[in-house]
Structure formats: C-alpha cells, structure tokens
C-alpha cells in the first residue's frame, strides 16, 4: 500500500508530486521522497517520517524540473531511513516501487558481481540497477525496463524515470494497481485514481501484467504477452467516493483486489527477506517462549485467531485456546503461570474484545494486540502490538483486514516457534520464503473471478449453503459462511468436514450447495471422503482446490474453483480470496447493498 505518483508535466513537478502524495497519506507510510529531472540529471529529496519532513527538505534545497516521480513508503525491507526511502536511483534510472520482489537476493548478487554498488537494504533498489544494466548494454529505455520487469518475481507496481529522457515515464503492474492519468499535454501515473485526481479526471487503469510507456502525447500499453493493448479511459466526475473506488463497482471488490499489497506490506513488516527470518518488534515483556496462549476476537477476527491456533500449535508446540470475546470473560477463565493473550481487532475499538483485554490485564496477563488502526483503544491499552497495515477498510464485511491479520499471526507463529526452540533456522527460512510468495499467489487466485462469477449466478438462488473444511481450513470455511451471510443474506453454516456424520449430514439434499475448501494437502484424502458422502446425497459441490485436487474431484464436483498450488502454511491466506469473491459476486447477483449490508456496522463498539 505504498503510494506512487509520476508526472510528465508542464509545470514544476516537485510541488505537484507532494500534493499527490498527500492524497495517498491514507495508505499509511513512514518515509517519503521525490525525484525530478534537472537538465536531464536525476535529483532526489527523501526523508523519514511524515511528508512535512520531506517538505522541509524541499524548502531547504528545492528541486526544479517538470518531470518526476514520488513515493510514500511503509518500511518493509530495511528500516524507515533516508537511505531506504524511495525513489531509489543510479545515475541513469530512478524508480519507485510498491510490493515484494521475491527473487531480489539472487538478482542483487548477480548485479554486485557485475560491479553494481547498493546503497539501501531494500528489495526495491535492485529494480533500478537491473534496468541500468540493460541501458549499459545499449538497450533503449523501453527495452531495458521491459527486460527488467520480465525478470522480476513477486507482486509489484513500479514507476521508472530515466536520466536524459524528459518525455518518458514507464509503469508496470503485477498485483499492485497502477492508474494512468491523461491531462492537457501532460501525463500522470499513480497508485490509484486518487493520486492523479488533482490533475485530471481522465484515468485509465492498467490490467494485470501491463507495462505502460508514457509520453506527453499519450500512453502505449503492452499486455502480459507483450502485445499492444487498448484499455478503457474512465471519466471521474462523481465526487470523492467515485474516485476512491476507481474502476471497481464496490469498495469490497476494491479491497479484495488490494490484498496482494496489504498482505505484502504486513508480511514484510515482520520478516527480514534477505536472511529469511522473522523480526518481531519489542513486545514489551510478552514472553513468546510461554507455555500457553489465548487468542480473542469477534466474527472475522475470531476466525483469524482460529487459523492462528493451528499454526501456533503445529509450528511452535504451544498450547493455544481461542475464544469469542463476547463469551470469554463471562466464564471466568483461568490462566497458566506462563501465558499471554492475543487480541485481534480491525478497528481496535471492538467493545467485547476490549473488555476481554481489560479482564486479562486485571489478572496480570501480558496482552498483545493485532490491530489495524494505530492509537485505537485496544492499541493503546495492550502491553504490545502487531499492526496489520491493511489501510482503511470501507466495506463492512472484512476482507483485506482478515488476510492482513492472518499475515501478522503467521509471522507471530514463526517467532513463537523460534523462541520456544521448536523451529530450526532452516524451517524458519522455508516458512518465511512461503510467506514472501503469498502476495503473488493471491494475485494468481484473483484471476478466478470470471469463473466464480458464473458459479455465483447459481448460488444466488440457494436458500442454505454448507461450507466444509478440515484442519486449518475449517476456520476458512467458517469465514466463508460468515461472508455469504453478511452480504448476500443467504443462510450458510461452516462445519469441520469430519463432523458431517455427527449431525449436519441430515441437512444435505439436492437443494443445498456445498462449498468445500480442499487444497491437495496432507488431509485431502479425508476431505475427499467427506465430499463423496455429500455428493452421494445429491448436493451440488463447489470445490475450491489446486490443480492436483481438481484432478481428484472432477467426477464428483459440479464446480471447481481453481486456486494456485502453494505451501500448506500459507494456503489459508490464498484460499481466503476465492471464498471472498464467491460471497461478493453472489451478493452482487442478488442486488444487495454489498458495502453496507443491513443491520451491520463496521465497528461494534457496544456489547
């Protein structure tokens, strides 16, 4: 969720870059910077902290030039220092970047061997050097940028500025959105429509895999296959809400599609990608080597905690109890001598979760908040905190906040495993590497939307829907059922697949669709047996699985939603996406108020 802006203008660029970056402050950031071309030479100003610090830098040492790029950064790879702030540059190229470059270590080592010198701890700097290497071989800017982008693995949005090229600005997206703005003899590139809205109402959104080559005369777009593509230009004249939604029909859809960014930002907040280790902040006395943990939340946050229960027990060998916040304190729970509490809340103001936290503090339990809103009440009152960095979530039904919670909790599970001596450094590296792949995998999962839309046409006619999952995917089934209930008003229930025979199987008939979350993992064969039981009773199965699972269920599933193959550790994050899209598209088909469903509020601040 870093902010990107690029300008090919006719007026001084630096003030306009800062103006656009102010529009992107809602995304959160802890450093900022701009670069412009002065007489064809790249000049930069960067500063840690808020934009006011960057403005002071510019006041002390102004930048001339009408062509430039700017960036607001959340610290991911490397601390929020001036050296790590964007734009990153060589003498020939400056770039700003949002996302994760998974293969940056290999690329960096290759470039160092060729004599390139790096100034930062970031993965982003490798992009500038990789493009420069192409220029050094005699390639033109367009070819050098395209060649570099094709070598990058991960999820990213990029803007590139070239020394000596006053009329060239290149953008590329894979997982992170980019918008192109069309002005009067000027062109703009931004993270979203909000970034370019001060300058134009004419906006084109790049699609997955696109590369845009901008000049003041317009934009040429190449698709993922390198073919010239035509993209629709949207006219935004409907006010702030219209601009904020961009090319999405609802905020919920926009927030589903932001998840490659928001999970990436949260994951890289807690991992050192170069060393493939988790680096937790100071947790203010919370002992991660404790014997017991309790995880408290409500609704979606509770289901995130249920996933974390599996992770913590399997990875760290710690005894974990999860509970619904509204029930927790009324049963007067007893705590072990070496325990800590984890309190999960998007808003940080959830009344029941806050009451549970206060109960634990009264009983001398150390408390750790997993919260999306800094300085909220739960944030302030907890002993320690793990921010989820999802950015503002407008849709009442939580999507990106859920996967950001899972991202932070996954990192916590690794940290607890290491603290307890249950995790080797090699296994930690494997798990961290899997986490780093998640934004790209979520991007891949999003490509199933057209397929899911066709299924939603049928699901919209259902009265009841059964969701099934095993192991860590049981909470994902619960979350899927909740999402469908929240926004489509269809009755749905989530069950552990192994519990079918203990009662729920009586509900199944030909009018009850079954949605099964079933990656081809160690529990797949057991889940397959449950699916066969459901299919034998006439239920229409919608199976969310990977290619190996799809081959196994093709004869019993009416519909298969294909998710990318992935490490079992991160599968809950990846499989959350088709679950969300299925609920969203079903609700759209029914014509409900997706962003503000009846009887629900974004933050429940009363008991």
C-alpha positions as semicolon CSV with decimal commas, in nm:
position;residue;x (nm);y (nm);z (nm)
1;X;0,000;0,000;0,000
2;X;0,290;0,236;-0,062
3;X;0,194;0,543;-0,265
4;X;0,327;0,607;-0,616
5;X;0,300;0,917;-0,833
6;X;0,471;1,009;-1,160
7;X;0,436;1,326;-1,367
8;X;0,530;1,426;-1,720
9;X;0,421;1,785;-1,681
10;X;0,447;2,142;-1,799
11;X;0,479;2,299;-1,450
12;X;0,732;2,239;-1,171
13;X;0,695;1,876;-1,069
14;X;0,808;1,871;-0,705
15;X;0,513;2,066;-0,554
16;X;0,267;1,861;-0,758
17;X;0,432;1,536;-0,653
18;X;0,396;1,634;-0,287
19;X;0,033;1,735;-0,345
20;X;-0,040;1,391;-0,489
21;X;0,146;1,216;-0,207
22;X;-0,076;1,397;0,044
23;X;-0,374;1,235;-0,128
24;X;-0,207;0,898;-0,063
25;X;-0,141;0,950;0,308
26;X;-0,447;0,738;0,388
27;X;-0,242;0,434;0,285
28;X;-0,003;0,494;0,574
29;X;0,372;0,548;0,544
30;X;0,686;0,618;0,743
31;X;0,909;0,784;0,482
32;X;0,866;0,977;0,159
33;X;1,065;1,108;-0,132
34;X;1,059;1,262;-0,478
35;X;1,294;1,270;-0,777
36;X;1,293;1,508;-1,073
37;X;1,498;1,566;-1,383
38;X;1,702;1,888;-1,374
39;X;1,864;1,939;-1,711
40;X;1,823;1,567;-1,768
41;X;2,001;1,476;-1,442
42;X;1,819;1,281;-1,168
43;X;1,791;1,478;-0,843
44;X;1,630;1,338;-0,527
45;X;1,498;1,456;-0,192
46;X;1,398;1,196;0,068
47;X;1,310;1,197;0,437
48;X;1,195;0,954;0,706
49;X;0,872;1,031;0,887
50;X;0,585;1,243;0,763
51;X;0,555;1,450;0,448
52;X;0,626;1,762;0,649
53;X;0,986;1,640;0,680
54;X;1,010;1,600;0,303
55;X;0,863;1,946;0,254
56;X;1,132;2,089;0,482
57;X;1,397;1,914;0,271
58;X;1,249;2,066;-0,043
59;X;1,225;2,410;0,115
60;X;1,594;2,394;0,207
61;X;1,702;2,250;-0,128
62;X;1,430;2,296;-0,394
63;X;1,405;2,071;-0,697
64;X;1,347;2,213;-1,044
65;X;1,218;2,016;-1,339
66;X;0,873;1,931;-1,476
67;X;0,924;1,554;-1,489
68;X;0,938;1,347;-1,174
69;X;0,827;1,060;-0,952
70;X;0,731;1,042;-0,584
71;X;0,663;0,780;-0,319
72;X;0,532;0,724;0,032
73;X;0,679;0,411;0,190
74;X;0,597;0,175;0,471
75;X;0,922;0,025;0,596
76;X;0,939;-0,332;0,468
77;X;1,288;-0,443;0,369
78;X;1,501;-0,215;0,584
79;X;1,422;0,045;0,849
80;X;1,250;0,380;0,772
81;X;1,569;0,573;0,700
82;X;1,662;0,822;0,431
83;X;1,880;0,562;0,258
84;X;1,591;0,315;0,241
85;X;1,334;0,574;0,131
86;X;1,224;0,586;-0,233
87;X;1,296;0,686;-0,504
88;X;1,594;0,455;-0,546
89;X;1,835;0,557;-0,817
90;X;2,151;0,504;-1,013
91;X;2,299;0,780;-1,226
92;X;2,078;0,662;-1,514
93;X;1,749;0,544;-1,358
94;X;1,520;0,632;-1,068
95;X;1,236;0,406;-0,957
96;X;0,954;0,392;-0,705
97;X;0,808;0,055;-0,614
98;X;0,518;-0,095;-0,425
99;X;0,518;-0,468;-0,344
100;X;0,761;-0,754;-0,295
101;X;1,037;-0,873;-0,528
102;X;1,073;-1,238;-0,428
103;X;1,393;-1,303;-0,621
104;X;1,571;-0,982;-0,522
105;X;1,854;-1,164;-0,342
106;X;1,958;-1,360;-0,650
107;X;1,930;-1,050;-0,871
108;X;2,124;-0,838;-0,622
109;X;2,409;-1,089;-0,600
110;X;2,421;-1,112;-0,980
111;X;2,441;-0,733;-1,011
112;X;2,702;-0,696;-0,736
113;X;2,917;-0,949;-0,922
114;X;2,894;-0,717;-1,225
115;X;3,016;-0,420;-1,020
116;X;2,691;-0,255;-0,912
117;X;2,700;-0,091;-0,569
118;X;2,389;-0,083;-0,350
119;X;2,309;0,192;-0,100
120;X;2,000;0,054;0,074
121;X;1,868;-0,257;0,248
122;X;1,560;-0,272;0,025
123;X;1,447;-0,519;-0,238
124;X;1,335;-0,222;-0,449
125;X;1,682;-0,089;-0,530
126;X;1,756;-0,398;-0,737
127;X;1,499;-0,277;-0,994
128;X;1,693;0,044;-1,065
129;X;2,017;-0,147;-1,106
130;X;1,861;-0,415;-1,323
131;X;1,723;-0,152;-1,564
132;X;2,057;0,030;-1,558
133;X;2,231;-0,294;-1,654
134;X;2,011;-0,307;-1,963
135;X;2,091;0,053;-2,052
136;X;2,462;-0,019;-2,007
137;X;2,428;-0,291;-2,272
138;X;2,296;-0,032;-2,517
139;X;1,924;-0,101;-2,479
140;X;1,674;0,183;-2,517
141;X;1,476;0,284;-2,203
142;X;1,164;0,095;-2,309
143;X;1,353;-0,228;-2,381
144;X;1,563;-0,202;-2,064
145;X;1,256;-0,155;-1,847
146;X;1,059;-0,436;-2,012
147;X;1,355;-0,672;-1,988
148;X;1,398;-0,597;-1,619
149;X;1,029;-0,631;-1,536
150;X;1,014;-0,969;-1,709
151;X;1,283;-1,096;-1,470
152;X;1,106;-0,985;-1,152
153;X;0,919;-1,243;-0,946
154;X;0,656;-1,129;-0,699
155;X;0,380;-0,872;-0,678
156;X;0,463;-0,513;-0,762
157;X;0,374;-0,173;-0,901
158;X;0,664;0,029;-1,046
159;X;0,728;0,372;-1,198
160;X;1,057;0,441;-1,377
161;X;1,228;0,770;-1,461
162;X;1,531;0,790;-1,694
163;X;1,815;1,042;-1,690
164;X;1,820;1,248;-2,010
165;X;1,467;1,139;-2,105
166;X;1,230;1,427;-2,027
167;X;0,940;1,272;-2,216
168;X;0,949;0,911;-2,095
169;X;0,786;0,758;-1,788
170;X;0,728;0,383;-1,761
171;X;0,495;0,197;-1,528
172;X;0,442;-0,176;-1,470
173;X;0,200;-0,369;-1,252
174;X;0,169;-0,723;-1,127
175;X;-0,053;-0,747;-0,821
176;X;-0,029;-0,379;-0,725
177;X;-0,262;-0,142;-0,912
178;X;-0,148;0,149;-1,126
179;X;-0,358;0,420;-1,290
180;X;-0,261;0,640;-1,585
181;X;-0,395;0,996;-1,593
182;X;-0,442;1,190;-1,918
183;X;-0,400;1,568;-1,898
184;X;-0,373;1,851;-2,149
185;X;-0,024;1,790;-2,286
186;X;0,065;1,617;-1,961
187;X;0,058;1,257;-1,836
188;X;0,040;1,109;-1,488
189;X;0,097;0,772;-1,325
190;X;-0,031;0,680;-0,980
191;X;-0,111;0,401;-0,738
192;X;-0,479;0,473;-0,789
193;X;-0,718;0,734;-0,924
194;X;-0,683;0,936;-0,604
195;X;-0,315;1,000;-0,677
196;X;-0,381;1,160;-1,014
197;X;-0,718;1,321;-0,929
198;X;-0,569;1,668;-0,852
199;X;-0,456;1,692;-1,214
200;X;-0,711;1,516;-1,435
201;X;-1,050;1,345;-1,445
202;X;-0,947;1,109;-1,728
203;X;-0,799;0,786;-1,589
204;X;-0,700;0,451;-1,738
205;X;-0,637;0,151;-1,514
206;X;-0,361;-0,091;-1,607
207;X;-0,451;-0,458;-1,600
208;X;-0,253;-0,745;-1,457
209;X;0,087;-0,777;-1,626
210;X;0,058;-0,448;-1,817
211;X;0,352;-0,221;-1,891
212;X;0,272;0,141;-1,983
213;X;0,513;0,366;-2,175
214;X;0,408;0,728;-2,122
215;X;0,499;1,038;-2,318
216;X;0,323;1,372;-2,314
217;X;0,147;1,264;-2,632
218;X;-0,023;0,970;-2,459
219;X;0,036;0,614;-2,342
220;X;0,124;0,287;-2,511
221;X;0,021;-0,020;-2,312
222;X;0,171;-0,366;-2,355
223;X;-0,010;-0,662;-2,201
224;X;0,150;-0,955;-2,018
225;X;0,231;-1,118;-2,353
226;X;0,396;-0,805;-2,492
227;X;0,116;-0,721;-2,734
228;X;-0,016;-0,366;-2,766
229;X;-0,340;-0,342;-2,566
230;X;-0,628;-0,096;-2,552
231;X;-0,754;-0,003;-2,206
232;X;-1,069;0,196;-2,135
233;X;-1,038;0,557;-2,018
234;X;-1,276;0,639;-1,734
235;X;-1,410;0,987;-1,664
236;X;-1,438;1,065;-1,293
237;X;-1,679;1,344;-1,219
238;X;-1,888;1,182;-0,946
239;X;-1,709;1,308;-0,637
240;X;-1,459;1,163;-0,393
241;X;-1,631;0,825;-0,342
242;X;-1,626;0,757;-0,715
243;X;-1,256;0,835;-0,738
244;X;-1,174;0,624;-0,432
245;X;-1,345;0,317;-0,578
246;X;-1,156;0,363;-0,903
247;X;-1,264;0,107;-1,164
248;X;-1,427;-0,119;-0,904
249;X;-1,802;-0,150;-0,859
250;X;-1,788;-0,160;-0,479
251;X;-1,536;-0,085;-0,206
252;X;-1,548;-0,451;-0,108
253;X;-1,431;-0,554;-0,453
254;X;-1,156;-0,293;-0,443
255;X;-1,042;-0,416;-0,103
256;X;-1,039;-0,779;-0,218
257;X;-0,809;-0,673;-0,501
258;X;-0,583;-0,476;-0,268
259;X;-0,481;-0,791;-0,083
260;X;-0,159;-0,860;-0,275
261;X;-0,047;-0,517;-0,150
262;X;-0,182;-0,534;0,204
263;X;-0,059;-0,884;0,279
264;X;0,278;-0,798;0,129
265;X;0,310;-0,486;0,336
266;X;0,215;-0,669;0,655
267;X;0,439;-0,968;0,587
268;X;0,744;-0,758;0,510
269;X;0,681;-0,558;0,827
270;X;0,778;-0,869;1,023
271;X;1,029;-1,058;0,810
272;X;1,385;-0,997;0,705
273;X;1,362;-1,122;0,347
274;X;1,737;-1,120;0,290
275;X;1,809;-1,351;0,585
276;X;1,467;-1,522;0,566
277;X;1,396;-1,463;0,933
278;X;1,110;-1,314;1,130
279;X;1,197;-0,995;1,316
280;X;0,939;-0,904;1,578
281;X;0,930;-0,555;1,731
282;X;0,988;-0,506;2,103
283;X;0,689;-0,680;2,257
284;X;0,720;-0,506;2,595
285;X;0,761;-0,807;2,818
286;X;0,537;-1,050;2,629
287;X;0,721;-1,383;2,663
288;X;0,698;-1,566;2,334
289;X;0,851;-1,872;2,498
290;X;0,544;-1,905;2,720
291;X;0,366;-2,237;2,767
292;X;0,017;-2,114;2,680
293;X;-0,156;-1,850;2,469
294;X;-0,515;-1,736;2,439
295;X;-0,648;-1,567;2,125
296;X;-0,958;-1,349;2,149
297;X;-1,165;-1,183;1,876
298;X;-1,514;-1,137;1,733
299;X;-1,653;-1,253;1,399
300;X;-1,389;-1,248;1,125
301;X;-1,116;-1,157;1,374
302;X;-1,209;-1,464;1,579
303;X;-1,173;-1,685;1,270
304;X;-0,828;-1,536;1,205
305;X;-0,745;-1,639;1,560
306;X;-0,875;-1,989;1,493
307;X;-0,634;-2,023;1,200
308;X;-0,352;-1,897;1,422
309;X;-0,441;-2,164;1,680
310;X;-0,348;-2,433;1,428
311;X;-0,030;-2,251;1,327
312;X;0,092;-2,191;1,682
313;X;0,028;-2,547;1,794
314;X;0,178;-2,708;1,483
315;X;0,476;-2,475;1,438
316;X;0,555;-2,370;1,794
317;X;0,418;-2,654;2,004
318;X;0,242;-2,411;2,237
319;X;-0,096;-2,479;2,395
320;X;-0,350;-2,238;2,247
321;X;-0,706;-2,156;2,336
322;X;-0,927;-1,940;2,115
323;X;-1,249;-1,782;2,231
324;X;-1,518;-1,543;2,118
325;X;-1,466;-1,216;2,301
326;X;-1,831;-1,181;2,396
327;X;-1,819;-1,512;2,587
328;X;-1,466;-1,509;2,721
329;X;-1,482;-1,310;3,040
330;X;-1,822;-1,440;3,148
331;X;-1,687;-1,789;3,205
332;X;-1,414;-1,654;3,437
333;X;-1,127;-1,828;3,261
334;X;-0,818;-1,943;3,449
335;X;-0,472;-1,859;3,317
336;X;-0,149;-2,054;3,332
337;X;0,152;-1,902;3,503
338;X;0,334;-1,863;3,172
339;X;0,067;-1,734;2,933
340;X;-0,001;-1,437;2,711
341;X;-0,315;-1,310;2,540
342;X;-0,357;-1,209;2,175
343;X;-0,645;-0,974;2,093
344;X;-0,744;-0,941;1,728
345;X;-0,949;-0,644;1,606
346;X;-0,964;-0,449;1,281
347;X;-1,085;-0,126;1,442
348;X;-0,918;-0,157;1,779
349;X;-1,246;-0,041;1,932
350;X;-1,445;-0,369;1,943
351;X;-1,625;-0,346;2,279
352;X;-1,622;-0,718;2,368
353;X;-1,258;-0,762;2,269
354;X;-1,159;-0,455;2,468
355;X;-1,347;-0,585;2,774
356;X;-1,168;-0,920;2,741
357;X;-0,832;-0,744;2,718
358;X;-0,905;-0,544;3,032
359;X;-1,011;-0,861;3,215
360;X;-0,679;-1,024;3,125
361;X;-0,479;-0,722;3,236
362;X;-0,665;-0,722;3,569
363;X;-0,548;-1,081;3,607
364;X;-0,183;-0,993;3,532
365;X;-0,176;-1,149;3,185
366;X;0,050;-0,985;2,928
367;X;-0,151;-0,867;2,628
368;X;-0,063;-0,843;2,259
369;X;-0,294;-0,658;2,018
370;X;-0,323;-0,742;1,647
371;X;-0,487;-0,421;1,529
372;X;-0,533;-0,230;1,204
373;X;-0,595;0,119;1,348
374;X;-0,299;0,279;1,528
375;X;-0,375;0,464;1,852
376;X;-0,714;0,295;1,885
377;X;-0,820;0,197;2,237
378;X;-0,707;-0,166;2,214
379;X;-0,381;-0,047;2,057
380;X;-0,318;0,192;2,347
381;X;-0,420;-0,040;2,629
382;X;-0,237;-0,355;2,518
383;X;0,112;-0,421;2,650
384;X;0,241;-0,480;2,295
385;X;0,101;-0,462;1,947
386;X;0,138;-0,606;1,598
387;X;-0,009;-0,363;1,340
388;X;-0,176;-0,529;1,042
389;X;-0,116;-0,247;0,790
390;X;-0,426;-0,313;0,579
391;X;-0,507;0,056;0,545
392;X;-0,862;0,189;0,577
393;X;-1,130;-0,072;0,506
394;X;-1,459;0,082;0,394
395;X;-1,664;-0,229;0,320
396;X;-1,840;-0,353;0,633
397;X;-1,760;-0,717;0,551
398;X;-1,392;-0,754;0,628
399;X;-1,162;-0,881;0,352
400;X;-0,816;-0,727;0,337
401;X;-0,814;-0,677;0,714
402;X;-0,869;-1,053;0,758
403;X;-0,574;-1,156;0,540
404;X;-0,358;-0,887;0,700
405;X;-0,446;-1,034;1,040
406;X;-0,351;-1,378;0,911
407;X;-0,022;-1,235;0,780
408;X;0,072;-1,088;1,119
409;X;-0,039;-1,400;1,305
410;X;0,163;-1,623;1,071
411;X;0,474;-1,420;1,149
412;X;0,390;-1,442;1,519
413;X;0,364;-1,822;1,496
414;X;0,713;-1,838;1,344
415;X;0,852;-1,605;1,612
416;X;0,697;-1,813;1,891
417;X;0,831;-2,132;1,733
418;X;1,180;-1,988;1,730
419;X;1,152;-1,851;2,085
420;X;1,043;-2,191;2,213
421;X;1,318;-2,375;2,025
422;X;1,057;-2,569;1,825
423;X;1,169;-2,434;1,488
424;X;1,506;-2,479;1,321
425;X;1,659;-2,194;1,126
426;X;1,614;-2,397;0,807
427;X;1,243;-2,449;0,875
428;X;1,204;-2,082;0,965
429;X;1,361;-1,992;0,633
430;X;1,120;-2,220;0,448
431;X;0,816;-2,070;0,619
432;X;0,935;-1,712;0,563
433;X;1,001;-1,789;0,197
434;X;0,646;-1,925;0,169
435;X;0,509;-1,607;0,328
436;X;0,703;-1,393;0,083
437;X;0,536;-1,576;-0,206
438;X;0,186;-1,507;-0,074
439;X;0,116;-1,171;-0,249
440;X;0,197;-1,328;-0,587
441;X;-0,019;-1,631;-0,508
442;X;-0,309;-1,406;-0,406
443;X;-0,268;-1,224;-0,738
444;X;-0,298;-1,559;-0,913
445;X;-0,605;-1,651;-0,706
446;X;-0,780;-1,330;-0,814
447;X;-0,777;-1,446;-1,177
448;X;-1,054;-1,693;-1,089
449;X;-1,314;-1,412;-1,068
450;X;-1,479;-1,477;-1,409
451;X;-1,513;-1,846;-1,324
452;X;-1,654;-1,765;-0,978
453;X;-1,899;-1,514;-1,127
454;X;-2,061;-1,789;-1,331
455;X;-2,097;-2,004;-1,018
456;X;-2,244;-1,712;-0,823
457;X;-2,537;-1,695;-1,067
458;X;-2,642;-2,038;-0,940
459;X;-2,552;-1,985;-0,576
460;X;-2,768;-1,673;-0,559
461;X;-3,078;-1,894;-0,584
462;X;-2,984;-2,111;-0,284
463;X;-3,165;-2,085;0,047
464;X;-2,900;-2,266;0,252
465;X;-2,531;-2,332;0,185
466;X;-2,295;-2,568;0,367
467;X;-1,924;-2,480;0,393
468;X;-1,674;-2,755;0,479
469;X;-1,304;-2,759;0,560
470;X;-1,051;-2,968;0,752
471;X;-0,768;-2,863;0,975
472;X;-0,659;-2,507;0,924
473;X;-0,924;-2,471;0,653
474;X;-1,209;-2,532;0,893
475;X;-1,187;-2,168;1,012
476;X;-1,170;-2,060;0,647
477;X;-1,497;-2,247;0,589
478;X;-1,645;-2,063;0,889
479;X;-1,528;-1,732;0,746
480;X;-1,671;-1,820;0,404
481;X;-2,011;-1,894;0,555
482;X;-2,000;-1,570;0,752
483;X;-1,918;-1,366;0,441
484;X;-2,207;-1,517;0,247
485;X;-2,449;-1,449;0,535
486;X;-2,326;-1,093;0,585
487;X;-2,367;-0,960;0,233
488;X;-2,598;-1,193;0,039
489;X;-2,840;-1,272;0,326
490;X;-2,828;-1,643;0,236
491;X;-2,822;-1,877;0,535
492;X;-2,487;-2,055;0,546
493;X;-2,305;-2,268;0,801
494;X;-1,943;-2,374;0,824
495;X;-1,851;-2,715;0,959
496;X;-1,541;-2,922;1,016
497;X;-1,567;-3,180;0,739
498;X;-1,518;-3,468;0,982
499;X;-1,824;-3,356;1,181
500;X;-2,063;-3,428;0,894
501;X;-2,154;-3,771;1,027
502;X;-2,234;-3,627;1,369
503;X;-2,546;-3,444;1,260
504;X;-2,504;-3,189;0,978
505;X;-2,532;-3,456;0,707
506;X;-2,906;-3,463;0,783
507;X;-2,931;-3,116;0,625
508;X;-2,796;-3,221;0,289
509;X;-3,016;-3,262;-0,016
510;X;-3,013;-3,164;-0,381
511;X;-3,113;-2,806;-0,293
512;X;-2,823;-2,746;-0,053
513;X;-2,497;-2,650;-0,228
514;X;-2,177;-2,748;-0,052
515;X;-1,869;-2,527;-0,071
516;X;-1,556;-2,723;0,019
517;X;-1,216;-2,567;0,091
518;X;-0,983;-2,850;-0,006
519;X;-0,624;-2,789;-0,115
520;X;-0,439;-3,108;-0,204
521;X;-0,260;-3,128;0,131
522;X;-0,199;-3,398;0,394
523;X;-0,572;-3,402;0,485
524;X;-0,705;-3,401;0,129
525;X;-0,792;-3,773;0,115
526;X;-1,002;-3,744;0,430
527;X;-1,180;-3,438;0,291
528;X;-1,235;-3,623;-0,037
529;X;-1,417;-3,896;0,157
530;X;-1,645;-3,632;0,309
531;X;-1,710;-3,482;-0,033
532;X;-1,814;-3,820;-0,165
533;X;-2,061;-3,853;0,124
534;X;-2,213;-3,516;0,036
535;X;-2,225;-3,585;-0,337
536;X;-2,395;-3,921;-0,276
537;X;-2,686;-3,734;-0,118
538;X;-2,741;-3,517;-0,422
539;X;-2,572;-3,198;-0,306
540;X;-2,406;-2,981;-0,569
541;X;-2,041;-2,945;-0,470
542;X;-1,838;-2,628;-0,528
543;X;-1,480;-2,729;-0,455
544;X;-1,201;-2,476;-0,406
545;X;-0,876;-2,659;-0,471
546;X;-0,547;-2,660;-0,660
547;X;-0,471;-2,841;-0,988
548;X;-0,385;-3,171;-0,814
549;X;-0,706;-3,155;-0,612
550;X;-0,908;-3,064;-0,920
551;X;-0,798;-3,382;-1,094
552;X;-0,917;-3,587;-0,797
553;X;-1,263;-3,428;-0,762
554;X;-1,358;-3,375;-1,125
555;X;-1,609;-3,661;-1,118
556;X;-1,797;-3,552;-0,804
557;X;-1,778;-3,171;-0,809
558;X;-2,030;-2,970;-1,006
559;X;-1,797;-2,669;-1,000
560;X;-1,425;-2,640;-0,931
561;X;-1,272;-2,307;-0,836
562;X;-0,905;-2,334;-0,915
563;X;-0,657;-2,183;-0,668
564;X;-0,280;-2,183;-0,720
565;X;-0,074;-2,463;-0,568
566;X;0,105;-2,330;-0,262
567;X;0,279;-2,425;0,061
568;X;0,026;-2,559;0,312
569;X;0,140;-2,295;0,563
570;X;0,011;-2,001;0,356
571;X;-0,288;-2,176;0,199
572;X;-0,536;-2,008;0,441
573;X;-0,436;-1,668;0,305
574;X;-0,454;-1,777;-0,058
575;X;-0,785;-1,963;-0,021
576;X;-0,946;-1,666;0,153
577;X;-0,959;-1,488;-0,183
578;X;-1,196;-1,725;-0,371
579;X;-1,408;-1,750;-0,054
580;X;-1,445;-1,370;-0,053
581;X;-1,509;-1,345;-0,426
582;X;-1,778;-1,613;-0,410
583;X;-1,966;-1,421;-0,139
584;X;-1,916;-1,086;-0,312
585;X;-2,028;-1,199;-0,657
586;X;-2,329;-1,383;-0,514
587;X;-2,434;-1,067;-0,331
588;X;-2,392;-0,861;-0,648
589;X;-2,608;-1,109;-0,834
590;X;-2,876;-1,073;-0,566
591;X;-2,856;-0,695;-0,576
592;X;-2,786;-0,640;-0,205
593;X;-2,603;-0,342;-0,059
594;X;-2,259;-0,502;-0,062
595;X;-2,064;-0,230;0,116
596;X;-2,326;-0,155;0,381
597;X;-2,529;-0,472;0,444
598;X;-2,840;-0,441;0,655
599;X;-2,819;-0,447;1,035
600;X;-2,436;-0,442;1,039
601;X;-2,181;-0,182;1,145
602;X;-1,811;-0,167;1,062
603;X;-1,706;-0,144;1,425
604;X;-1,913;-0,290;1,710
605;X;-1,845;-0,052;1,998
606;X;-2,122;-0,167;2,234
607;X;-2,184;-0,504;2,396
